Amino acid sequence: MGEVNPPESPVPALSVPEIRDYSRINAELIALLNVGHPRVRLVGVDRQRLLLFGLRGAWRAVVEVEGHAGPELAAELDAPDLIVACTGSVGDGAGRSLRAGRLWIAGHAGASLGYNLEGGTIALGGNAGTRLGLQMRAGLILVGGSVGRLAGERQTGGRILIAGEIGHNPGLGAQGGRMVTLDRASDADREVIAEEARLAGDLWPGSFPFSRQLP
């Protein structure tokens, strides 16, 4: 994965404000991925909603989202070898119903990050709002900061690992899965975090050094 974007390869950029409509943005992004670009940038992002919504494919690539994304970034993503790396914060519902792939967020997240998560990985550098992992079924959520109330509400599967504090009423109605702070991380949890940090260091240096946060 460290050779996904060799230095000599040009990185195409899509100017989000110029394209405007999210469905057209996503269509143009898919076209670039389909011709084999290993790295694509969305630039000028300013709270636009539904970016990368419903992307499904076998692309082995990185999509950099430069700026602060709006609600439901990468919702329903189903692309096992795709990494979506957002340099800023995200709105409510980022990673909703994500099935496969990685969503990396350097900043903070709004409410319901990873709602109905079915697989894949979400890694957040900052704080998360309320209802992190609401109805989470599978997959992994890493949080470098703290989380709001009702984290893991109605969770039935998957793992949530949190570096900071957890708000009131965590795990309300949960029937499965795990939610732990990093000071209680198991050896298996540490291995997962170390691997994610390695990939982040190779592909997106300075994003969120989870390995440094392990006790």
mmCIF file of the C-alpha atoms, coordinates in Angstrom:
data_MODEL
# 
_entry.id   MODEL 
# 
loop_
_atom_site.group_PDB 
_atom_site.id 
_atom_site.type_symbol 
_atom_site.label_atom_id 
_atom_site.label_alt_id 
_atom_site.label_comp_id 
_atom_site.label_asym_id 
_atom_site.label_entity_id 
_atom_site.label_seq_id 
_atom_site.pdbx_PDB_ins_code 
_atom_site.Cartn_x 
_atom_site.Cartn_y 
_atom_site.Cartn_z 
_atom_site.occupancy 
_atom_site.B_iso_or_equiv 
_atom_site.pdbx_formal_charge 
_atom_site.auth_seq_id 
_atom_site.auth_comp_id 
_atom_site.auth_asym_id 
_atom_site.auth_atom_id 
_atom_site.pdbx_PDB_model_num 
ATOM 1   C CA . MET A 1 1   ? 0.000   0.000  0.000   1.00 0.00 ? 1   MET A CA 1 
ATOM 2   C CA . GLY A 1 2   ? 2.937   2.357  0.553   1.00 0.00 ? 2   GLY A CA 1 
ATOM 3   C CA . GLU A 1 3   ? 3.492   2.488  -3.233  1.00 0.00 ? 3   GLU A CA 1 
ATOM 4   C CA . VAL A 1 4   ? -0.064  3.457  -4.093  1.00 0.00 ? 4   VAL A CA 1 
ATOM 5   C CA . ASN A 1 5   ? 1.027   6.914  -5.217  1.00 0.00 ? 5   ASN A CA 1 
ATOM 6   C CA . PRO A 1 6   ? 4.599   6.898  -6.590  1.00 0.00 ? 6   PRO A CA 1 
ATOM 7   C CA . PRO A 1 7   ? 6.189   10.381 -6.705  1.00 0.00 ? 7   PRO A CA 1 
ATOM 8   C CA . GLU A 1 8   ? 6.279   10.525 -10.501 1.00 0.00 ? 8   GLU A CA 1 
ATOM 9   C CA . SER A 1 9   ? 2.536   9.912  -10.850 1.00 0.00 ? 9   SER A CA 1 
ATOM 10  C CA . PRO A 1 10  ? 0.397   13.018 -11.369 1.00 0.00 ? 10  PRO A CA 1 
ATOM 11  C CA . VAL A 1 11  ? -2.487  13.285 -8.916  1.00 0.00 ? 11  VAL A CA 1 
ATOM 12  C CA . PRO A 1 12  ? -5.699  14.491 -10.589 1.00 0.00 ? 12  PRO A CA 1 
ATOM 13  C CA . ALA A 1 13  ? -7.798  16.977 -8.638  1.00 0.00 ? 13  ALA A CA 1 
ATOM 14  C CA . LEU A 1 14  ? -11.532 17.624 -8.854  1.00 0.00 ? 14  LEU A CA 1 
ATOM 15  C CA . SER A 1 15  ? -12.604 21.132 -7.823  1.00 0.00 ? 15  SER A CA 1 
ATOM 16  C CA . VAL A 1 16  ? -15.765 20.526 -5.840  1.00 0.00 ? 16  VAL A CA 1 
ATOM 17  C CA . PRO A 1 17  ? -17.123 24.138 -5.968  1.00 0.00 ? 17  PRO A CA 1 
ATOM 18  C CA . GLU A 1 18  ? -16.881 24.124 -9.766  1.00 0.00 ? 18  GLU A CA 1 
ATOM 19  C CA . ILE A 1 19  ? -18.731 20.812 -10.167 1.00 0.00 ? 19  ILE A CA 1 
ATOM 20  C CA . ARG A 1 20  ? -21.243 21.508 -7.353  1.00 0.00 ? 20  ARG A CA 1 
ATOM 21  C CA . ASP A 1 21  ? -23.717 18.614 -7.637  1.00 0.00 ? 21  ASP A CA 1 
ATOM 22  C CA . TYR A 1 22  ? -22.595 15.685 -5.475  1.00 0.00 ? 22  TYR A CA 1 
ATOM 23  C CA . SER A 1 23  ? -23.831 13.056 -7.935  1.00 0.00 ? 23  SER A CA 1 
ATOM 24  C CA . ARG A 1 24  ? -21.707 14.615 -10.701 1.00 0.00 ? 24  ARG A CA 1 
ATOM 25  C CA . ILE A 1 25  ? -18.722 14.906 -8.360  1.00 0.00 ? 25  ILE A CA 1 
ATOM 26  C CA . ASN A 1 26  ? -19.026 11.236 -7.508  1.00 0.00 ? 26  ASN A CA 1 
ATOM 27  C CA . ALA A 1 27  ? -19.451 10.260 -11.174 1.00 0.00 ? 27  ALA A CA 1 
ATOM 28  C CA . GLU A 1 28  ? -16.299 12.155 -12.190 1.00 0.00 ? 28  GLU A CA 1 
ATOM 29  C CA . LEU A 1 29  ? -14.398 10.615 -9.298  1.00 0.00 ? 29  LEU A CA 1 
ATOM 30  C CA . ILE A 1 30  ? -15.493 7.110  -10.319 1.00 0.00 ? 30  ILE A CA 1 
ATOM 31  C CA . ALA A 1 31  ? -14.366 7.804  -13.890 1.00 0.00 ? 31  ALA A CA 1 
ATOM 32  C CA . LEU A 1 32  ? -10.862 8.684  -12.657 1.00 0.00 ? 32  LEU A CA 1 
ATOM 33  C CA . LEU A 1 33  ? -10.701 5.607  -10.438 1.00 0.00 ? 33  LEU A CA 1 
ATOM 34  C CA . ASN A 1 34  ? -11.917 3.387  -13.265 1.00 0.00 ? 34  ASN A CA 1 
ATOM 35  C CA . VAL A 1 35  ? -9.009  4.399  -15.519 1.00 0.00 ? 35  VAL A CA 1 
ATOM 36  C CA . GLY A 1 36  ? -6.558  3.410  -12.813 1.00 0.00 ? 36  GLY A CA 1 
ATOM 37  C CA . HIS A 1 37  ? -5.543  6.572  -10.981 1.00 0.00 ? 37  HIS A CA 1 
ATOM 38  C CA . PRO A 1 38  ? -4.165  5.392  -7.626  1.00 0.00 ? 38  PRO A CA 1 
ATOM 39  C CA . ARG A 1 39  ? -4.734  8.746  -5.948  1.00 0.00 ? 39  ARG A CA 1 
ATOM 40  C CA . VAL A 1 40  ? -7.343  11.450 -6.533  1.00 0.00 ? 40  VAL A CA 1 
ATOM 41  C CA . ARG A 1 41  ? -7.983  14.721 -4.677  1.00 0.00 ? 41  ARG A CA 1 
ATOM 42  C CA . LEU A 1 42  ? -11.240 16.540 -4.055  1.00 0.00 ? 42  LEU A CA 1 
ATOM 43  C CA . VAL A 1 43  ? -10.275 20.182 -3.513  1.00 0.00 ? 43  VAL A CA 1 
ATOM 44  C CA . GLY A 1 44  ? -12.253 23.182 -2.305  1.00 0.00 ? 44  GLY A CA 1 
ATOM 45  C CA . VAL A 1 45  ? -14.465 21.027 -0.109  1.00 0.00 ? 45  VAL A CA 1 
ATOM 46  C CA . ASP A 1 46  ? -16.633 23.211 2.140   1.00 0.00 ? 46  ASP A CA 1 
ATOM 47  C CA . ARG A 1 47  ? -19.349 21.250 3.954   1.00 0.00 ? 47  ARG A CA 1 
ATOM 48  C CA . GLN A 1 48  ? -20.775 19.626 0.805   1.00 0.00 ? 48  GLN A CA 1 
ATOM 49  C CA . ARG A 1 49  ? -22.983 16.667 1.666   1.00 0.00 ? 49  ARG A CA 1 
ATOM 50  C CA . LEU A 1 50  ? -22.983 13.095 0.329   1.00 0.00 ? 50  LEU A CA 1 
ATOM 51  C CA . LEU A 1 51  ? -19.494 13.202 -1.147  1.00 0.00 ? 51  LEU A CA 1 
ATOM 52  C CA . LEU A 1 52  ? -18.441 9.676  -2.183  1.00 0.00 ? 52  LEU A CA 1 
ATOM 53  C CA . PHE A 1 53  ? -21.922 8.404  -1.432  1.00 0.00 ? 53  PHE A CA 1 
ATOM 54  C CA . GLY A 1 54  ? -22.540 4.780  -2.395  1.00 0.00 ? 54  GLY A CA 1 
ATOM 55  C CA . LEU A 1 55  ? -19.200 4.146  -4.104  1.00 0.00 ? 55  LEU A CA 1 
ATOM 56  C CA . ARG A 1 56  ? -18.780 0.452  -4.901  1.00 0.00 ? 56  ARG A CA 1 
ATOM 57  C CA . GLY A 1 57  ? -15.773 -1.021 -6.643  1.00 0.00 ? 57  GLY A CA 1 
ATOM 58  C CA . ALA A 1 58  ? -12.500 -2.907 -6.503  1.00 0.00 ? 58  ALA A CA 1 
ATOM 59  C CA . TRP A 1 59  ? -10.260 0.163  -6.809  1.00 0.00 ? 59  TRP A CA 1 
ATOM 60  C CA . ARG A 1 60  ? -6.934  0.109  -4.985  1.00 0.00 ? 60  ARG A CA 1 
ATOM 61  C CA . ALA A 1 61  ? -6.593  3.819  -4.390  1.00 0.00 ? 61  ALA A CA 1 
ATOM 62  C CA . VAL A 1 62  ? -6.669  6.790  -2.047  1.00 0.00 ? 62  VAL A CA 1 
ATOM 63  C CA . VAL A 1 63  ? -9.179  9.633  -2.320  1.00 0.00 ? 63  VAL A CA 1 
ATOM 64  C CA . GLU A 1 64  ? -8.060  12.750 -0.461  1.00 0.00 ? 64  GLU A CA 1 
ATOM 65  C CA . VAL A 1 65  ? -10.838 15.101 0.626   1.00 0.00 ? 65  VAL A CA 1 
ATOM 66  C CA . GLU A 1 66  ? -9.173  18.485 1.188   1.00 0.00 ? 66  GLU A CA 1 
ATOM 67  C CA . GLY A 1 67  ? -11.260 20.606 3.542   1.00 0.00 ? 67  GLY A CA 1 
ATOM 68  C CA . HIS A 1 68  ? -14.231 20.112 5.831   1.00 0.00 ? 68  HIS A CA 1 
ATOM 69  C CA . ALA A 1 69  ? -16.825 17.680 4.497   1.00 0.00 ? 69  ALA A CA 1 
ATOM 70  C CA . GLY A 1 70  ? -20.541 17.955 5.119   1.00 0.00 ? 70  GLY A CA 1 
ATOM 71  C CA . PRO A 1 71  ? -22.958 15.257 6.284   1.00 0.00 ? 71  PRO A CA 1 
ATOM 72  C CA . GLU A 1 72  ? -22.672 11.604 5.267   1.00 0.00 ? 72  GLU A CA 1 
ATOM 73  C CA . LEU A 1 73  ? -19.198 11.564 3.772   1.00 0.00 ? 73  LEU A CA 1 
ATOM 74  C CA . ALA A 1 74  ? -18.559 8.087  2.297   1.00 0.00 ? 74  ALA A CA 1 
ATOM 75  C CA . ALA A 1 75  ? -22.010 6.846  3.307   1.00 0.00 ? 75  ALA A CA 1 
ATOM 76  C CA . GLU A 1 76  ? -22.685 3.302  2.021   1.00 0.00 ? 76  GLU A CA 1 
ATOM 77  C CA . LEU A 1 77  ? -19.102 2.962  0.803   1.00 0.00 ? 77  LEU A CA 1 
ATOM 78  C CA . ASP A 1 78  ? -18.424 -0.602 -0.388  1.00 0.00 ? 78  ASP A CA 1 
ATOM 79  C CA . ALA A 1 79  ? -14.857 -0.635 -1.734  1.00 0.00 ? 79  ALA A CA 1 
ATOM 80  C CA . PRO A 1 80  ? -12.480 -2.891 0.242   1.00 0.00 ? 80  PRO A CA 1 
ATOM 81  C CA . ASP A 1 81  ? -9.214  -1.402 -1.062  1.00 0.00 ? 81  ASP A CA 1 
ATOM 82  C CA . LEU A 1 82  ? -10.256 2.256  -1.127  1.00 0.00 ? 82  LEU A CA 1 
ATOM 83  C CA . ILE A 1 83  ? -9.043  4.758  1.472   1.00 0.00 ? 83  ILE A CA 1 
ATOM 84  C CA . VAL A 1 84  ? -10.949 8.024  1.902   1.00 0.00 ? 84  VAL A CA 1 
ATOM 85  C CA . ALA A 1 85  ? -8.763  10.509 3.779   1.00 0.00 ? 85  ALA A CA 1 
ATOM 86  C CA . CYS A 1 86  ? -10.373 13.788 4.880   1.00 0.00 ? 86  CYS A CA 1 
ATOM 87  C CA . THR A 1 87  ? -7.953  16.515 5.995   1.00 0.00 ? 87  THR A CA 1 
ATOM 88  C CA . GLY A 1 88  ? -10.588 18.403 7.998   1.00 0.00 ? 88  GLY A CA 1 
ATOM 89  C CA . SER A 1 89  ? -13.722 17.659 9.969   1.00 0.00 ? 89  SER A CA 1 
ATOM 90  C CA . VAL A 1 90  ? -16.954 15.974 8.864   1.00 0.00 ? 90  VAL A CA 1 
ATOM 91  C CA . GLY A 1 91  ? -20.659 16.546 9.406   1.00 0.00 ? 91  GLY A CA 1 
ATOM 92  C CA . ASP A 1 92  ? -23.274 14.225 10.865  1.00 0.00 ? 92  ASP A CA 1 
ATOM 93  C CA . GLY A 1 93  ? -23.577 10.645 9.652   1.00 0.00 ? 93  GLY A CA 1 
ATOM 94  C CA . ALA A 1 94  ? -20.132 10.251 8.101   1.00 0.00 ? 94  ALA A CA 1 
ATOM 95  C CA . GLY A 1 95  ? -19.536 6.615  7.190   1.00 0.00 ? 95  GLY A CA 1 
ATOM 96  C CA . ARG A 1 96  ? -23.224 5.746  7.525   1.00 0.00 ? 96  ARG A CA 1 
ATOM 97  C CA . SER A 1 97  ? -23.824 2.110  6.530   1.00 0.00 ? 97  SER A CA 1 
ATOM 98  C CA . LEU A 1 98  ? -20.220 1.790  5.348   1.00 0.00 ? 98  LEU A CA 1 
ATOM 99  C CA . ARG A 1 99  ? -19.672 -1.828 4.290   1.00 0.00 ? 99  ARG A CA 1 
ATOM 100 C CA . ALA A 1 100 ? -16.019 -2.053 3.194   1.00 0.00 ? 100 ALA A CA 1 
ATOM 101 C CA . GLY A 1 101 ? -13.072 0.306  2.876   1.00 0.00 ? 101 GLY A CA 1 
ATOM 102 C CA . ARG A 1 102 ? -11.400 2.889  5.102   1.00 0.00 ? 102 ARG A CA 1 
ATOM 103 C CA . LEU A 1 103 ? -12.535 6.359  6.125   1.00 0.00 ? 103 LEU A CA 1 
ATOM 104 C CA . TRP A 1 104 ? -9.818  8.443  7.781   1.00 0.00 ? 104 TRP A CA 1 
ATOM 105 C CA . ILE A 1 105 ? -10.754 11.823 9.263   1.00 0.00 ? 105 ILE A CA 1 
ATOM 106 C CA . ALA A 1 106 ? -8.065  14.132 10.642  1.00 0.00 ? 106 ALA A CA 1 
ATOM 107 C CA . GLY A 1 107 ? -10.454 16.505 12.444  1.00 0.00 ? 107 GLY A CA 1 
ATOM 108 C CA . HIS A 1 108 ? -13.679 16.197 14.407  1.00 0.00 ? 108 HIS A CA 1 
ATOM 109 C CA . ALA A 1 109 ? -16.955 14.476 13.519  1.00 0.00 ? 109 ALA A CA 1 
ATOM 110 C CA . GLY A 1 110 ? -20.592 15.404 14.056  1.00 0.00 ? 110 GLY A CA 1 
ATOM 111 C CA . ALA A 1 111 ? -23.318 13.144 15.394  1.00 0.00 ? 111 ALA A CA 1 
ATOM 112 C CA . SER A 1 112 ? -23.812 9.469  14.474  1.00 0.00 ? 112 SER A CA 1 
ATOM 113 C CA . LEU A 1 113 ? -20.377 8.759  13.015  1.00 0.00 ? 113 LEU A CA 1 
ATOM 114 C CA . GLY A 1 114 ? -20.471 5.185  11.705  1.00 0.00 ? 114 GLY A CA 1 
ATOM 115 C CA . TYR A 1 115 ? -24.229 4.840  12.068  1.00 0.00 ? 115 TYR A CA 1 
ATOM 116 C CA . ASN A 1 116 ? -25.269 1.295  11.067  1.00 0.00 ? 116 ASN A CA 1 
ATOM 117 C CA . LEU A 1 117 ? -21.655 0.433  10.241  1.00 0.00 ? 117 LEU A CA 1 
ATOM 118 C CA . GLU A 1 118 ? -21.549 -2.978 8.530   1.00 0.00 ? 118 GLU A CA 1 
ATOM 119 C CA . GLY A 1 119 ? -17.789 -3.378 7.986   1.00 0.00 ? 119 GLY A CA 1 
ATOM 120 C CA . GLY A 1 120 ? -14.582 -1.570 7.143   1.00 0.00 ? 120 GLY A CA 1 
ATOM 121 C CA . THR A 1 121 ? -12.728 0.937  9.308   1.00 0.00 ? 121 THR A CA 1 
ATOM 122 C CA . ILE A 1 122 ? -13.382 4.498  10.409  1.00 0.00 ? 122 ILE A CA 1 
ATOM 123 C CA . ALA A 1 123 ? -10.493 6.310  12.108  1.00 0.00 ? 123 ALA A CA 1 
ATOM 124 C CA . LEU A 1 124 ? -11.052 9.760  13.593  1.00 0.00 ? 124 LEU A CA 1 
ATOM 125 C CA . GLY A 1 125 ? -8.278  12.021 14.833  1.00 0.00 ? 125 GLY A CA 1 
ATOM 126 C CA . GLY A 1 126 ? -10.445 14.419 16.843  1.00 0.00 ? 126 GLY A CA 1 
ATOM 127 C CA . ASN A 1 127 ? -13.616 14.280 18.905  1.00 0.00 ? 127 ASN A CA 1 
ATOM 128 C CA . ALA A 1 128 ? -16.898 12.632 17.912  1.00 0.00 ? 128 ALA A CA 1 
ATOM 129 C CA . GLY A 1 129 ? -20.384 13.951 18.615  1.00 0.00 ? 129 GLY A CA 1 
ATOM 130 C CA . THR A 1 130 ? -23.325 12.081 20.053  1.00 0.00 ? 130 THR A CA 1 
ATOM 131 C CA . ARG A 1 131 ? -24.349 8.542  19.127  1.00 0.00 ? 131 ARG A CA 1 
ATOM 132 C CA . LEU A 1 132 ? -21.040 7.353  17.763  1.00 0.00 ? 132 LEU A CA 1 
ATOM 133 C CA . GLY A 1 133 ? -21.545 3.884  16.244  1.00 0.00 ? 133 GLY A CA 1 
ATOM 134 C CA . LEU A 1 134 ? -25.330 3.970  16.550  1.00 0.00 ? 134 LEU A CA 1 
ATOM 135 C CA . GLN A 1 135 ? -26.682 0.511  15.572  1.00 0.00 ? 135 GLN A CA 1 
ATOM 136 C CA . MET A 1 136 ? -23.181 -0.578 14.590  1.00 0.00 ? 136 MET A CA 1 
ATOM 137 C CA . ARG A 1 137 ? -23.195 -4.179 13.317  1.00 0.00 ? 137 ARG A CA 1 
ATOM 138 C CA . ALA A 1 138 ? -19.565 -4.883 12.422  1.00 0.00 ? 138 ALA A CA 1 
ATOM 139 C CA . GLY A 1 139 ? -16.299 -3.179 11.527  1.00 0.00 ? 139 GLY A CA 1 
ATOM 140 C CA . LEU A 1 140 ? -13.973 -0.943 13.516  1.00 0.00 ? 140 LEU A CA 1 
ATOM 141 C CA . ILE A 1 141 ? -14.122 2.649  14.751  1.00 0.00 ? 141 ILE A CA 1 
ATOM 142 C CA . LEU A 1 142 ? -11.005 4.328  16.187  1.00 0.00 ? 142 LEU A CA 1 
ATOM 143 C CA . VAL A 1 143 ? -11.368 7.700  17.914  1.00 0.00 ? 143 VAL A CA 1 
ATOM 144 C CA . GLY A 1 144 ? -8.297  9.744  18.823  1.00 0.00 ? 144 GLY A CA 1 
ATOM 145 C CA . GLY A 1 145 ? -10.270 12.177 20.990  1.00 0.00 ? 145 GLY A CA 1 
ATOM 146 C CA . SER A 1 146 ? -13.359 12.016 23.172  1.00 0.00 ? 146 SER A CA 1 
ATOM 147 C CA . VAL A 1 147 ? -16.931 11.042 22.266  1.00 0.00 ? 147 VAL A CA 1 
ATOM 148 C CA . GLY A 1 148 ? -20.321 12.446 23.202  1.00 0.00 ? 148 GLY A CA 1 
ATOM 149 C CA . ARG A 1 149 ? -23.238 10.780 24.924  1.00 0.00 ? 149 ARG A CA 1 
ATOM 150 C CA . LEU A 1 150 ? -24.890 7.557  23.783  1.00 0.00 ? 150 LEU A CA 1 
ATOM 151 C CA . ALA A 1 151 ? -21.795 6.107  22.128  1.00 0.00 ? 151 ALA A CA 1 
ATOM 152 C CA . GLY A 1 152 ? -22.447 2.555  20.927  1.00 0.00 ? 152 GLY A CA 1 
ATOM 153 C CA . GLU A 1 153 ? -26.212 2.900  21.279  1.00 0.00 ? 153 GLU A CA 1 
ATOM 154 C CA . ARG A 1 154 ? -27.923 -0.331 20.140  1.00 0.00 ? 154 ARG A CA 1 
ATOM 155 C CA . GLN A 1 155 ? -24.565 -1.729 18.996  1.00 0.00 ? 155 GLN A CA 1 
ATOM 156 C CA . THR A 1 156 ? -24.734 -5.396 18.002  1.00 0.00 ? 156 THR A CA 1 
ATOM 157 C CA . GLY A 1 157 ? -21.190 -6.033 16.722  1.00 0.00 ? 157 GLY A CA 1 
ATOM 158 C CA . GLY A 1 158 ? -17.824 -4.569 15.812  1.00 0.00 ? 158 GLY A CA 1 
ATOM 159 C CA . ARG A 1 159 ? -15.232 -2.737 17.908  1.00 0.00 ? 159 ARG A CA 1 
ATOM 160 C CA . ILE A 1 160 ? -15.027 0.875  19.078  1.00 0.00 ? 160 ILE A CA 1 
ATOM 161 C CA . LEU A 1 161 ? -11.665 2.006  20.518  1.00 0.00 ? 161 LEU A CA 1 
ATOM 162 C CA . ILE A 1 162 ? -11.561 5.464  22.099  1.00 0.00 ? 162 ILE A CA 1 
ATOM 163 C CA . ALA A 1 163 ? -8.467  7.383  23.241  1.00 0.00 ? 163 ALA A CA 1 
ATOM 164 C CA . GLY A 1 164 ? -10.320 10.082 25.195  1.00 0.00 ? 164 GLY A CA 1 
ATOM 165 C CA . GLU A 1 165 ? -13.323 10.301 27.456  1.00 0.00 ? 165 GLU A CA 1 
ATOM 166 C CA . ILE A 1 166 ? -16.706 8.683  26.827  1.00 0.00 ? 166 ILE A CA 1 
ATOM 167 C CA . GLY A 1 167 ? -19.890 10.696 27.375  1.00 0.00 ? 167 GLY A CA 1 
ATOM 168 C CA . HIS A 1 168 ? -23.000 9.773  29.335  1.00 0.00 ? 168 HIS A CA 1 
ATOM 169 C CA . ASN A 1 169 ? -25.023 6.592  28.766  1.00 0.00 ? 169 ASN A CA 1 
ATOM 170 C CA . PRO A 1 170 ? -22.623 4.628  26.555  1.00 0.00 ? 170 PRO A CA 1 
ATOM 171 C CA . GLY A 1 171 ? -23.864 1.337  25.141  1.00 0.00 ? 171 GLY A CA 1 
ATOM 172 C CA . LEU A 1 172 ? -27.545 2.047  25.747  1.00 0.00 ? 172 LEU A CA 1 
ATOM 173 C CA . GLY A 1 173 ? -29.512 -0.895 24.372  1.00 0.00 ? 173 GLY A CA 1 
ATOM 174 C CA . ALA A 1 174 ? -26.351 -2.599 23.048  1.00 0.00 ? 174 ALA A CA 1 
ATOM 175 C CA . GLN A 1 175 ? -26.568 -6.349 22.456  1.00 0.00 ? 175 GLN A CA 1 
ATOM 176 C CA . GLY A 1 176 ? -23.036 -7.099 21.280  1.00 0.00 ? 176 GLY A CA 1 
ATOM 177 C CA . GLY A 1 177 ? -19.736 -5.749 20.067  1.00 0.00 ? 177 GLY A CA 1 
ATOM 178 C CA . ARG A 1 178 ? -17.061 -4.023 22.141  1.00 0.00 ? 178 ARG A CA 1 
ATOM 179 C CA . MET A 1 179 ? -16.366 -0.452 23.196  1.00 0.00 ? 179 MET A CA 1 
ATOM 180 C CA . VAL A 1 180 ? -13.216 0.254  25.216  1.00 0.00 ? 180 VAL A CA 1 
ATOM 181 C CA . THR A 1 181 ? -10.831 3.092  25.974  1.00 0.00 ? 181 THR A CA 1 
ATOM 182 C CA . LEU A 1 182 ? -7.238  2.671  24.857  1.00 0.00 ? 182 LEU A CA 1 
ATOM 183 C CA . ASP A 1 183 ? -5.964  2.193  28.409  1.00 0.00 ? 183 ASP A CA 1 
ATOM 184 C CA . ARG A 1 184 ? -7.915  -1.072 28.392  1.00 0.00 ? 184 ARG A CA 1 
ATOM 185 C CA . ALA A 1 185 ? -6.974  -2.119 24.874  1.00 0.00 ? 185 ALA A CA 1 
ATOM 186 C CA . SER A 1 186 ? -6.157  -5.784 24.357  1.00 0.00 ? 186 SER A CA 1 
ATOM 187 C CA . ASP A 1 187 ? -3.100  -7.023 22.468  1.00 0.00 ? 187 ASP A CA 1 
ATOM 188 C CA . ALA A 1 188 ? -5.347  -7.631 19.452  1.00 0.00 ? 188 ALA A CA 1 
ATOM 189 C CA . ASP A 1 189 ? -6.655  -4.055 19.693  1.00 0.00 ? 189 ASP A CA 1 
ATOM 190 C CA . ARG A 1 190 ? -3.092  -2.733 19.809  1.00 0.00 ? 190 ARG A CA 1 
ATOM 191 C CA . GLU A 1 191 ? -2.148  -4.702 16.717  1.00 0.00 ? 191 GLU A CA 1 
ATOM 192 C CA . VAL A 1 192 ? -5.100  -3.237 14.816  1.00 0.00 ? 192 VAL A CA 1 
ATOM 193 C CA . ILE A 1 193 ? -4.194  0.301  15.881  1.00 0.00 ? 193 ILE A CA 1 
ATOM 194 C CA . ALA A 1 194 ? -0.534  -0.186 14.982  1.00 0.00 ? 194 ALA A CA 1 
ATOM 195 C CA . GLU A 1 195 ? -1.445  -1.444 11.504  1.00 0.00 ? 195 GLU A CA 1 
ATOM 196 C CA . GLU A 1 196 ? -3.796  1.477  10.883  1.00 0.00 ? 196 GLU A CA 1 
ATOM 197 C CA . ALA A 1 197 ? -1.145  3.937  12.070  1.00 0.00 ? 197 ALA A CA 1 
ATOM 198 C CA . ARG A 1 198 ? 1.405   2.307  9.762   1.00 0.00 ? 198 ARG A CA 1 
ATOM 199 C CA . LEU A 1 199 ? -0.865  2.673  6.750   1.00 0.00 ? 199 LEU A CA 1 
ATOM 200 C CA . ALA A 1 200 ? -1.637  6.280  7.699   1.00 0.00 ? 200 ALA A CA 1 
ATOM 201 C CA . GLY A 1 201 ? 2.059   7.029  8.031   1.00 0.00 ? 201 GLY A CA 1 
ATOM 202 C CA . ASP A 1 202 ? 2.844   5.488  4.644   1.00 0.00 ? 202 ASP A CA 1 
ATOM 203 C CA . LEU A 1 203 ? 0.002   7.081  2.706   1.00 0.00 ? 203 LEU A CA 1 
ATOM 204 C CA . TRP A 1 204 ? -1.023  10.181 4.628   1.00 0.00 ? 204 TRP A CA 1 
ATOM 205 C CA . PRO A 1 205 ? 1.752   11.364 6.982   1.00 0.00 ? 205 PRO A CA 1 
ATOM 206 C CA . GLY A 1 206 ? 0.744   13.383 10.019  1.00 0.00 ? 206 GLY A CA 1 
ATOM 207 C CA . SER A 1 207 ? -2.895  12.324 9.972   1.00 0.00 ? 207 SER A CA 1 
ATOM 208 C CA . PHE A 1 208 ? -3.537  10.793 13.399  1.00 0.00 ? 208 PHE A CA 1 
ATOM 209 C CA . PRO A 1 209 ? -0.735  9.001  15.271  1.00 0.00 ? 209 PRO A CA 1 
ATOM 210 C CA . PHE A 1 210 ? -2.830  6.463  17.179  1.00 0.00 ? 210 PHE A CA 1 
ATOM 211 C CA . SER A 1 211 ? 0.245   4.421  18.037  1.00 0.00 ? 211 SER A CA 1 
ATOM 212 C CA . ARG A 1 212 ? 1.553   7.288  20.168  1.00 0.00 ? 212 ARG A CA 1 
ATOM 213 C CA . GLN A 1 213 ? -1.652  7.311  22.171  1.00 0.00 ? 213 GLN A CA 1 
ATOM 214 C CA . LEU A 1 214 ? -1.333  3.740  23.354  1.00 0.00 ? 214 LEU A CA 1 
ATOM 215 C CA . PRO A 1 215 ? -0.483  3.529  27.063  1.00 0.00 ? 215 PRO A CA 1 
# 
